[in-house]
């Protein structure tokens, strides 16, 4: 009786392995690759001089500069702005550069800082220095 039971278990195991190897959607064997792409939608926004902007970096690998409505900054009018920087990670920093501007937080630190920045016409860039190739953004300032 034990041999019949053992034989049945082995037969079921072989059948299960055979079924696992057949059919299905094994993309690896078919030569196709599935790629998932995510994209961030940004809304063009033009903030007025005197506005407060919010800069944020971390806690994950996120960095942003937003206006008072939470929209990503893409264009600004020239003038003086207050930037509230929320640095949420000790492996990142927020570094803002452009004509006449070079402001940064420390990589090893966290917390909130406030900068007053006078933007003039031109291109500006922000990034996390240790992860500059993936954590960055740009915006334009007009006349």
Buried (B, 14 or more C-beta within 10 A) or exposed (E): EEEEEEEEEEEEEEEEEEEEEEEEEEEEEEEEEEEEEEEEEBEEBBBEEEBEBBBBBBEEEBBBBBBEEEBBBBEBBBBEBEBEBBBBBEBBBBBBBBEEBEBBBEBEEBEEBEBEBEBEEEEBBBBBBEBEEEBBBEBBBEE
